[in-house]
Amino acid sequence: MGGGTFVDGVRRWFKRRVNSTTSTTNNKSRSNANNRNEVVKSFQEKEEEGLRIVEDFDFSGLKFIRVPERVYFLVSDSPSSMNPHKRNVQETEFFTEYGEASRYQVGEVIGKGSYGVVGSAVDTHTGENVAIKKISDVFEHVSDATRILREIELLRLLRHPDIVEIKHIMLPPSHREFRAIYVVFELMESDLHQVIKANDDLTPEHYQFFLTMLLLIGIVPLSYVDLFFSKYTPAIDIWSIGCIFAEMLTGKPLFPGKNVVHQLDLMTDLLGTPPPEAISRIRNEKARRYLSSMRKKQPVPFKQKFPNADPLALCLLERLLAFDPKDRPTADEALGHPYFHGLSNVDREPSTQPISKLEFEFERTKLTKDDARELIYREILEYHPQMLQEYLCGGDQTSGFMYPSGVDRFKRQFAHLEEHNGKSERSTLLQRQHASLPRERVPAPKDEATVQNNDFERRTPASVATTLSSSPGPDGSVHSNGNEQNGLNKANYSARSLLKSASISASKCISVQAKRNTDEESITEYNEEVDRLPQKITNLHV
Ligand SMILES: Nc1ncnc2c1ncn2[C@@H]1O[C@H](COP(=O)(O)OP(=O)(O)OP(=O)(O)O)[C@@H](O)[C@H]1O
């Protein structure tokens, strides 16, 4: 999970705010309502193609802000459906006799991230608007597969009111051969980037409020003695929050790198070259070498880079963007920073259920591609309960049965969308023009070959940021270091045993979470659970 999840969280929050503002309008005073209507009206006058400013919202006395809402087109009303030829192609590709693809009526490409393309769709079973993220070539690089696994698992487990919900993950046609996955999310009408763009007059109180929201999402209780998450839990994506906060202050992405090397250059331009101890903790050898050989740069004072910002905001920002993750505060610590003093009514209680450490056993070891495939398949089965049961009973291990699936059909649909809609003017308009985390994979320039290897070079800075933020260094060193520090036995884990233990812990956690009140209870349960695991695994295999 990287910046994406937090941005998704903010999307989720905006959607919620917009809905609740709409539903409580009647309770507002008449003058407030009149005022509001005028503001909304003037916003609507500023309607742009593909982006409509539909709603303002206020919170506890702060000035109204504009919340832009994207305008989505479905197949039936998209401009391309006016072309009879295209329409024909789409219809044959969209409808299928069996499988889950027939459930979704796919609209258009609405965005691109470093892991894939996102299309809008309607879930014909529920009538809901959804966003379907197609993640291609999941297993090309095992580090990407691991990040994807971490992200989808966290999104399932976090269940936070401000975090976008995964509604479904489509079943791949084959357990062992799939390469792409299709993740169905609730469709968000807006995101923080759009809000920042639409409001050039945000006040310091708005910044304070947004940052509080982001940090509150970061407070996720982790049950048990926490051996490997510690303050570096991927759920507490402090670096990303720092980048988003900086973007709020300036209205521009902080490190808009075109590739990993460029990203490291931009980071060091601002933060200076990290000290040798910090570099030595970086796991990725190429990044380590690149940073070590870099000419020495002095940090730029934040007040020079952000001349109009509140000095306390900058003091906090500097901590959030500490190069070395061990110098970054936890979300909780950050919320205690003097920058937030005077902010009333902030409920700092975590609003998610505790997450079991056993769910993330895979973080302890270096996965192979097969392990990653197995674990991702297992995660997908969380959305297919009956098959999960069969899987846990070993039902699909020998048959080689190809489950009926809409994924193949979806591949073709997305290919079509990418080809036709993805390049259309409208889709371009819908995509972000700027981003803290660049959207596309960018081939690295040849002269930077010395610092590139497979994982290092393949993904854009979005992944670097993900790695930076969910781990302590630009290369994701935390898990490795944490493991080494804790003397964990990496070699003896097989994906199978990880899967089984995770599934046992998942069901166990569901039943115990409600009554889990104290750390002591959690530790006892954890110990008991671990004691029982070998027997449970044996039982599952017979
Ligand atoms: N649930 C959603 N509802 C509406 N739009 C979405 C949704 N999810 C993604 N998008 C759009 O698709 C774009 C790409 O999303 P994606 O999650 O792939 O990447 P990201 O979170 O922006 O960044 P990263 O590549 O770092 O994960 C987003 O910027 C947004 O415009």
The ligand as a Gaussian input file, in Angstrom:
#p B3LYP/6-31G(d) Opt

LIG

0 1
 N      -12.351000       3.842000      -6.736000
 C      -12.071000       4.780000      -7.643000
 N      -13.025000       5.639000      -8.044000
 C      -12.769000       6.606000      -8.970000
 N      -11.578000       6.772000      -9.570000
 C      -10.594000       5.948000      -9.217000
 C      -10.779000       4.918000      -8.237000
 N       -9.616000       4.253000      -8.098000
 C       -8.754000       4.840000      -8.929000
 N       -9.328000       5.865000      -9.619000
 C       -8.711000       6.732000     -10.629000
 O       -7.699000       5.988000     -11.265000
 C       -6.407000       6.597000     -11.042000
 C       -5.388000       5.505000     -10.851000
 O       -5.674000       4.846000      -9.639000
 P       -4.655000       3.826000      -9.014000
 O       -5.247000       3.342000      -7.742000
 O       -4.284000       2.805000     -10.051000
 O       -3.378000       4.677000      -8.766000
 P       -3.123000       5.791000      -7.682000
 O       -3.723000       5.369000      -6.382000
 O       -3.589000       7.110000      -8.233000
 O       -1.561000       5.810000      -7.575000
 P       -0.578000       4.546000      -7.461000
 O       -0.206000       4.243000      -8.848000
 O        0.538000       5.080000      -6.680000
 O       -1.297000       3.449000      -6.754000
 C       -6.599000       7.484000      -9.828000
 O       -5.695000       8.545000      -9.799000
 C       -8.032000       7.944000     -10.000000
 O       -8.078000       8.997000     -10.932000

